Amino acid sequence: MERVSSSGGRPPKPGKLTVYEDYDLWEDRMKVYLEAVDEGARPAAIL
């Protein structure tokens, strides 16, 4: 029986992500989402 290594052709793990890497994308999505939510329901939507 042939032994296969655990890395077996997998791509290497990416470097550690930081909280701020996708912040701009997240902020843009939230702005669009909050504009679509009724103003009276906005506080509940944020939670």
C-alpha distance matrix in Angstrom:
0.0 3.8 6.6 9.6 13.0 15.4 18.0 16.0 19.1 21.5 25.0 26.4 28.4 32.1 34.6 36.4 38.9 42.4 44.7 47.0 44.7 45.3 48.7 50.7 48.7 48.9 52.6 53.3 51.4 53.4 56.7 56.1 55.0 58.0 60.4 59.1 59.6 63.1 65.0 65.8 62.2 61.0 60.9 58.7 56.4 55.9 54.8
3.8 0.0 3.8 6.5 9.8 12.7 14.9 12.7 15.7 18.3 21.7 23.1 25.4 29.0 31.5 33.5 36.0 39.6 42.1 44.2 41.8 42.5 46.0 47.9 46.0 46.4 50.1 50.7 49.0 51.1 54.3 53.8 52.9 55.9 58.2 57.1 57.8 61.3 63.1 64.1 60.5 59.2 59.2 57.1 54.7 54.0 53.1
6.6 3.8 0.0 3.8 6.6 9.4 11.8 10.4 13.9 16.0 19.4 20.3 22.3 26.0 28.3 30.2 32.8 36.3 38.8 41.1 38.8 39.7 43.1 45.2 43.4 43.7 47.3 48.1 46.5 48.5 51.7 51.4 50.5 53.4 55.8 54.9 55.4 58.9 60.6 61.5 58.0 56.5 56.4 54.4 52.1 51.2 50.2
9.6 6.5 3.8 0.0 3.8 6.5 8.4 6.6 10.1 12.2 15.6 16.8 18.9 22.6 25.1 27.0 29.5 33.1 35.6 37.8 35.4 36.2 39.6 41.6 39.7 40.1 43.8 44.5 43.0 45.0 48.2 47.8 47.0 50.0 52.3 51.4 52.0 55.6 57.3 58.4 54.8 53.3 53.3 51.4 48.9 48.1 47.2
13.0 9.8 6.6 3.8 0.0 3.8 5.5 5.4 8.9 10.3 13.4 13.8 15.9 19.6 21.8 23.7 26.5 30.0 32.6 34.8 32.5 33.6 36.9 39.0 37.4 37.8 41.4 42.3 41.0 42.9 46.1 46.0 45.2 48.1 50.5 49.8 50.4 54.0 55.5 56.6 53.1 51.4 51.2 49.5 47.1 46.0 45.2
15.4 12.7 9.4 6.5 3.8 0.0 3.8 5.4 8.7 8.7 11.8 12.0 13.3 17.1 19.4 20.9 23.5 27.0 29.5 31.8 29.7 30.6 33.9 36.1 34.5 34.7 38.3 39.3 37.9 39.6 42.9 42.8 42.0 44.7 47.2 46.6 47.0 50.6 52.0 53.0 49.6 47.9 47.6 45.9 43.5 42.4 41.5
18.0 14.9 11.8 8.4 5.5 3.8 0.0 3.8 5.8 5.6 8.3 8.6 10.5 14.2 16.7 18.7 21.3 24.9 27.5 29.5 27.1 28.2 31.6 33.6 32.0 32.5 36.1 37.0 35.8 37.8 40.9 40.8 40.2 43.0 45.4 44.9 45.6 49.2 50.6 51.9 48.5 46.6 46.5 45.0 42.5 41.3 40.7
16.0 12.7 10.4 6.6 5.4 5.4 3.8 0.0 3.8 5.7 9.1 10.7 13.2 16.6 19.5 21.8 24.0 27.7 30.2 32.0 29.4 30.1 33.6 35.4 33.5 34.3 37.9 38.4 37.1 39.3 42.3 42.0 41.4 44.4 46.6 45.9 46.8 50.4 52.0 53.4 50.0 48.2 48.4 46.8 44.1 43.1 42.7
19.1 15.7 13.9 10.1 8.9 8.7 5.8 3.8 0.0 3.8 6.4 9.0 12.0 14.9 18.1 20.7 22.6 26.3 28.9 30.3 27.4 28.1 31.8 33.2 31.3 32.4 35.9 36.2 35.1 37.5 40.4 39.9 39.7 42.8 44.7 44.1 45.2 49.0 50.6 52.1 48.8 47.0 47.4 45.9 43.0 42.1 41.9
21.5 18.3 16.0 12.2 10.3 8.7 5.6 5.7 3.8 0.0 3.8 6.4 8.7 11.7 15.0 17.4 19.1 22.9 25.3 26.9 24.0 24.6 28.3 29.9 28.0 28.9 32.4 32.9 31.7 34.0 36.9 36.6 36.2 39.3 41.3 40.8 41.8 45.5 47.0 48.6 45.3 43.4 43.7 42.3 39.4 38.4 38.2
25.0 21.7 19.4 15.6 13.4 11.8 8.3 9.1 6.4 3.8 0.0 3.8 6.5 8.7 12.1 14.9 16.5 20.2 22.9 24.0 21.0 21.9 25.5 27.0 25.3 26.5 29.9 30.3 29.5 31.9 34.6 34.4 34.4 37.4 39.3 39.1 40.2 44.0 45.3 47.1 43.9 41.8 42.2 41.1 38.1 36.8 37.0
26.4 23.1 20.3 16.8 13.8 12.0 8.6 10.7 9.0 6.4 3.8 0.0 3.8 6.4 9.1 12.1 14.3 17.9 20.9 22.2 19.5 20.9 24.4 26.1 24.9 25.9 29.2 30.1 29.5 31.6 34.4 34.6 34.6 37.3 39.4 39.5 40.4 44.1 45.2 46.9 43.8 41.5 41.6 40.6 37.8 36.2 36.2
28.4 25.4 22.3 18.9 15.9 13.3 10.5 13.2 12.0 8.7 6.5 3.8 0.0 3.8 6.5 8.8 10.9 14.6 17.5 19.1 16.7 18.1 21.4 23.5 22.4 23.1 26.4 27.5 26.9 28.7 31.6 32.1 31.8 34.4 36.7 36.8 37.6 41.2 42.2 43.7 40.6 38.3 38.2 37.3 34.6 32.9 32.8
32.1 29.0 26.0 22.6 19.6 17.1 14.2 16.6 14.9 11.7 8.7 6.4 3.8 0.0 3.8 6.5 8.0 11.6 14.6 15.8 13.2 14.8 18.2 20.1 19.3 20.2 23.3 24.5 24.2 26.1 28.8 29.4 29.5 31.9 34.1 34.5 35.4 39.1 39.8 41.6 38.7 36.1 36.1 35.5 32.7 30.8 31.0
34.6 31.5 28.3 25.1 21.8 19.4 16.7 19.5 18.1 15.0 12.1 9.1 6.5 3.8 0.0 3.8 6.3 9.4 12.9 14.1 11.9 14.4 17.3 19.5 19.4 20.1 22.9 24.5 24.6 26.1 28.7 29.8 30.0 32.0 34.3 35.1 35.8 39.4 39.7 41.5 38.8 36.0 35.7 35.4 32.8 30.5 30.7
36.4 33.5 30.2 27.0 23.7 20.9 18.7 21.8 20.7 17.4 14.9 12.1 8.8 6.5 3.8 0.0 3.8 6.5 9.9 11.8 10.5 13.0 15.4 18.1 18.2 18.3 21.0 23.1 23.0 24.1 26.9 28.3 28.1 29.9 32.5 33.3 33.7 37.2 37.3 38.9 36.2 33.3 32.8 32.5 30.1 27.7 27.6
38.9 36.0 32.8 29.5 26.5 23.5 21.3 24.0 22.6 19.1 16.5 14.3 10.9 8.0 6.3 3.8 0.0 3.8 6.7 8.4 7.0 9.2 11.6 14.4 14.5 14.6 17.2 19.3 19.3 20.4 23.1 24.6 24.5 26.2 28.8 29.7 30.2 33.6 33.8 35.5 32.8 29.9 29.5 29.4 26.9 24.4 24.7
42.4 39.6 36.3 33.1 30.0 27.0 24.9 27.7 26.3 22.9 20.2 17.9 14.6 11.6 9.4 6.5 3.8 0.0 3.8 5.5 5.7 8.4 9.6 12.8 13.7 13.4 15.4 18.0 18.5 19.0 21.5 23.5 23.5 24.7 27.3 28.7 28.9 32.2 32.0 33.7 31.2 28.1 27.5 27.7 25.5 22.6 23.0
44.7 42.1 38.8 35.6 32.6 29.5 27.5 30.2 28.9 25.3 22.9 20.9 17.5 14.6 12.9 9.9 6.7 3.8 0.0 3.8 5.9 7.2 7.2 10.9 11.9 10.7 12.5 15.5 15.9 15.9 18.5 20.6 20.4 21.3 24.1 25.5 25.6 28.7 28.4 30.0 27.6 24.4 23.8 24.1 21.9 19.0 19.4
47.0 44.2 41.1 37.8 34.8 31.8 29.5 32.0 30.3 26.9 24.0 22.2 19.1 15.8 14.1 11.8 8.4 5.5 3.8 0.0 3.8 5.6 4.9 8.0 9.9 9.6 10.7 13.5 14.7 14.9 16.9 19.2 19.7 20.5 22.9 24.7 25.1 28.3 27.8 29.8 27.7 24.4 24.0 24.8 22.4 19.5 20.5
44.7 41.8 38.8 35.4 32.5 29.7 27.1 29.4 27.4 24.0 21.0 19.5 16.7 13.2 11.9 10.5 7.0 5.7 5.9 3.8 0.0 3.8 5.7 7.8 8.8 9.7 11.5 13.4 14.4 15.7 17.6 19.4 20.1 21.5 23.6 25.1 26.0 29.4 29.3 31.5 29.3 26.1 26.2 26.7 24.0 21.4 22.6
45.3 42.5 39.7 36.2 33.6 30.6 28.2 30.1 28.1 24.6 21.9 20.9 18.1 14.8 14.4 13.0 9.2 8.4 7.2 5.6 3.8 0.0 3.8 5.6 5.4 6.2 8.6 10.2 10.8 12.3 14.4 15.8 16.5 18.2 20.3 21.5 22.6 26.0 26.2 28.5 26.2 23.1 23.6 24.0 20.9 18.7 20.2
48.7 46.0 43.1 39.6 36.9 33.9 31.6 33.6 31.8 28.3 25.5 24.4 21.4 18.2 17.3 15.4 11.6 9.6 7.2 4.9 5.7 3.8 0.0 3.8 5.5 5.0 6.0 8.6 9.8 10.4 12.2 14.4 15.0 16.1 18.2 20.0 20.8 24.0 23.7 26.0 24.0 20.6 20.9 21.8 19.0 16.4 18.1
50.7 47.9 45.2 41.6 39.0 36.1 33.6 35.4 33.2 29.9 27.0 26.1 23.5 20.1 19.5 18.1 14.4 12.8 10.9 8.0 7.8 5.6 3.8 0.0 3.8 5.4 5.1 6.2 8.6 9.9 10.7 12.6 14.2 15.3 16.7 18.8 20.1 23.3 23.1 25.9 24.2 20.8 21.7 22.8 19.8 17.5 19.9
48.7 46.0 43.4 39.7 37.4 34.5 32.0 33.5 31.3 28.0 25.3 24.9 22.4 19.3 19.4 18.2 14.5 13.7 11.9 9.9 8.8 5.4 5.5 3.8 0.0 3.8 5.5 5.2 6.3 8.7 10.1 11.0 12.3 14.3 15.7 17.0 18.7 22.2 22.5 25.2 23.2 20.2 21.4 22.0 18.7 16.9 19.3
48.9 46.4 43.7 40.1 37.8 34.7 32.5 34.3 32.4 28.9 26.5 25.9 23.1 20.2 20.1 18.3 14.6 13.4 10.7 9.6 9.7 6.2 5.0 5.4 3.8 0.0 3.8 5.5 5.1 6.2 8.7 10.1 10.4 12.1 14.3 15.5 16.4 19.9 20.1 22.5 20.3 17.2 18.1 18.6 15.3 13.4 15.6
52.6 50.1 47.3 43.8 41.4 38.3 36.1 37.9 35.9 32.4 29.9 29.2 26.4 23.3 22.9 21.0 17.2 15.4 12.5 10.7 11.5 8.6 6.0 5.1 5.5 3.8 0.0 3.8 5.5 5.1 6.2 8.8 9.8 10.5 12.3 14.4 15.3 18.5 18.2 20.8 19.1 15.7 16.7 17.9 14.9 12.7 15.5
53.3 50.7 48.1 44.5 42.3 39.3 37.0 38.4 36.2 32.9 30.3 30.1 27.5 24.5 24.5 23.1 19.3 18.0 15.5 13.5 13.4 10.2 8.6 6.2 5.2 5.5 3.8 0.0 3.8 5.5 5.2 6.5 8.7 10.1 10.9 12.8 14.6 17.8 18.0 21.1 19.6 16.4 18.2 19.3 16.0 14.6 17.7
51.4 49.0 46.5 43.0 41.0 37.9 35.8 37.1 35.1 31.7 29.5 29.5 26.9 24.2 24.6 23.0 19.3 18.5 15.9 14.7 14.4 10.8 9.8 8.6 6.3 5.1 5.5 3.8 0.0 3.8 5.5 5.3 6.1 8.6 10.0 10.9 12.5 16.1 16.9 19.6 17.6 14.8 16.8 17.2 13.6 12.8 15.6
53.4 51.1 48.5 45.0 42.9 39.6 37.8 39.3 37.5 34.0 31.9 31.6 28.7 26.1 26.1 24.1 20.4 19.0 15.9 14.9 15.7 12.3 10.4 9.9 8.7 6.2 5.1 5.5 3.8 0.0 3.8 5.4 4.9 5.9 8.4 9.8 10.4 13.8 14.1 16.6 14.6 11.5 13.2 13.9 10.5 9.3 12.4
56.7 54.3 51.7 48.2 46.1 42.9 40.9 42.3 40.4 36.9 34.6 34.4 31.6 28.8 28.7 26.9 23.1 21.5 18.5 16.9 17.6 14.4 12.2 10.7 10.1 8.7 6.2 5.2 5.5 3.8 0.0 3.8 5.4 5.2 6.1 8.7 10.1 13.0 12.8 16.0 14.8 11.6 13.8 15.3 12.2 11.2 14.8
56.1 53.8 51.4 47.8 46.0 42.8 40.8 42.0 39.9 36.6 34.4 34.6 32.1 29.4 29.8 28.3 24.6 23.5 20.6 19.2 19.4 15.8 14.4 12.6 11.0 10.1 8.8 6.5 5.3 5.4 3.8 0.0 3.8 5.6 5.2 6.4 8.9 12.2 13.1 16.3 14.9 12.5 15.3 16.2 12.8 12.8 16.3
55.0 52.9 50.5 47.0 45.2 42.0 40.2 41.4 39.7 36.2 34.4 34.6 31.8 29.5 30.0 28.1 24.5 23.5 20.4 19.7 20.1 16.5 15.0 14.2 12.3 10.4 9.8 8.7 6.1 4.9 5.4 3.8 0.0 3.8 5.5 5.2 6.4 10.1 11.5 14.1 12.1 9.9 12.7 12.9 9.3 9.9 13.1
58.0 55.9 53.4 50.0 48.1 44.7 43.0 44.4 42.8 39.3 37.4 37.3 34.4 31.9 32.0 29.9 26.2 24.7 21.3 20.5 21.5 18.2 16.1 15.3 14.3 12.1 10.5 10.1 8.6 5.9 5.2 5.6 3.8 0.0 3.8 5.3 5.1 8.0 8.3 11.1 9.7 6.9 9.8 11.0 8.0 8.3 11.9
60.4 58.2 55.8 52.3 50.5 47.2 45.4 46.6 44.7 41.3 39.3 39.4 36.7 34.1 34.3 32.5 28.8 27.3 24.1 22.9 23.6 20.3 18.2 16.7 15.7 14.3 12.3 10.9 10.0 8.4 6.1 5.2 5.5 3.8 0.0 3.8 5.6 7.7 8.2 11.8 11.3 9.1 12.6 13.9 11.2 11.9 15.6
59.1 57.1 54.9 51.4 49.8 46.6 44.9 45.9 44.1 40.8 39.1 39.5 36.8 34.5 35.1 33.3 29.7 28.7 25.5 24.7 25.1 21.5 20.0 18.8 17.0 15.5 14.4 12.8 10.9 9.8 8.7 6.4 5.2 5.3 3.8 0.0 3.8 6.6 8.8 11.7 10.6 9.5 13.2 13.6 10.7 12.5 15.7
59.6 57.8 55.4 52.0 50.4 47.0 45.6 46.8 45.2 41.8 40.2 40.4 37.6 35.4 35.8 33.7 30.2 28.9 25.6 25.1 26.0 22.6 20.8 20.1 18.7 16.4 15.3 14.6 12.5 10.4 10.1 8.9 6.4 5.1 5.6 3.8 0.0 3.8 6.2 8.4 6.8 6.2 9.9 10.0 7.6 9.9 12.9
63.1 61.3 58.9 55.6 54.0 50.6 49.2 50.4 49.0 45.5 44.0 44.1 41.2 39.1 39.4 37.2 33.6 32.2 28.7 28.3 29.4 26.0 24.0 23.3 22.2 19.9 18.5 17.8 16.1 13.8 13.0 12.2 10.1 8.0 7.7 6.6 3.8 0.0 3.8 5.5 5.4 6.2 9.9 10.3 9.2 11.7 14.4
65.0 63.1 60.6 57.3 55.5 52.0 50.6 52.0 50.6 47.0 45.3 45.2 42.2 39.8 39.7 37.3 33.8 32.0 28.4 27.8 29.3 26.2 23.7 23.1 22.5 20.1 18.2 18.0 16.9 14.1 12.8 13.1 11.5 8.3 8.2 8.8 6.2 3.8 0.0 3.8 5.5 5.1 8.2 10.0 9.7 11.2 14.0
65.8 64.1 61.5 58.4 56.6 53.0 51.9 53.4 52.1 48.6 47.1 46.9 43.7 41.6 41.5 38.9 35.5 33.7 30.0 29.8 31.5 28.5 26.0 25.9 25.2 22.5 20.8 21.1 19.6 16.6 16.0 16.3 14.1 11.1 11.8 11.7 8.4 5.5 3.8 0.0 3.8 5.6 7.4 8.6 9.6 11.6 13.5
62.2 60.5 58.0 54.8 53.1 49.6 48.5 50.0 48.8 45.3 43.9 43.8 40.6 38.7 38.8 36.2 32.8 31.2 27.6 27.7 29.3 26.2 24.0 24.2 23.2 20.3 19.1 19.6 17.6 14.6 14.8 14.9 12.1 9.7 11.3 10.6 6.8 5.4 5.5 3.8 0.0 3.8 5.8 5.6 6.2 8.9 10.5
61.0 59.2 56.5 53.3 51.4 47.9 46.6 48.2 47.0 43.4 41.8 41.5 38.3 36.1 36.0 33.3 29.9 28.1 24.4 24.4 26.1 23.1 20.6 20.8 20.2 17.2 15.7 16.4 14.8 11.5 11.6 12.5 9.9 6.9 9.1 9.5 6.2 6.2 5.1 5.6 3.8 0.0 3.9 5.5 5.0 6.3 8.9
60.9 59.2 56.4 53.3 51.2 47.6 46.5 48.4 47.4 43.7 42.2 41.6 38.2 36.1 35.7 32.8 29.5 27.5 23.8 24.0 26.2 23.6 20.9 21.7 21.4 18.1 16.7 18.2 16.8 13.2 13.8 15.3 12.7 9.8 12.6 13.2 9.9 9.9 8.2 7.4 5.8 3.9 0.0 3.8 5.5 5.3 6.7
58.7 57.1 54.4 51.4 49.5 45.9 45.0 46.8 45.9 42.3 41.1 40.6 37.3 35.5 35.4 32.5 29.4 27.7 24.1 24.8 26.7 24.0 21.8 22.8 22.0 18.6 17.9 19.3 17.2 13.9 15.3 16.2 12.9 11.0 13.9 13.6 10.0 10.3 10.0 8.6 5.6 5.5 3.8 0.0 3.8 5.5 5.3
56.4 54.7 52.1 48.9 47.1 43.5 42.5 44.1 43.0 39.4 38.1 37.8 34.6 32.7 32.8 30.1 26.9 25.5 21.9 22.4 24.0 20.9 19.0 19.8 18.7 15.3 14.9 16.0 13.6 10.5 12.2 12.8 9.3 8.0 11.2 10.7 7.6 9.2 9.7 9.6 6.2 5.0 5.5 3.8 0.0 3.8 5.5
55.9 54.0 51.2 48.1 46.0 42.4 41.3 43.1 42.1 38.4 36.8 36.2 32.9 30.8 30.5 27.7 24.4 22.6 19.0 19.5 21.4 18.7 16.4 17.5 16.9 13.4 12.7 14.6 12.8 9.3 11.2 12.8 9.9 8.3 11.9 12.5 9.9 11.7 11.2 11.6 8.9 6.3 5.3 5.5 3.8 0.0 3.8
54.8 53.1 50.2 47.2 45.2 41.5 40.7 42.7 41.9 38.2 37.0 36.2 32.8 31.0 30.7 27.6 24.7 23.0 19.4 20.5 22.6 20.2 18.1 19.9 19.3 15.6 15.5 17.7 15.6 12.4 14.8 16.3 13.1 11.9 15.6 15.7 12.9 14.4 14.0 13.5 10.5 8.9 6.7 5.3 5.5 3.8 0.0
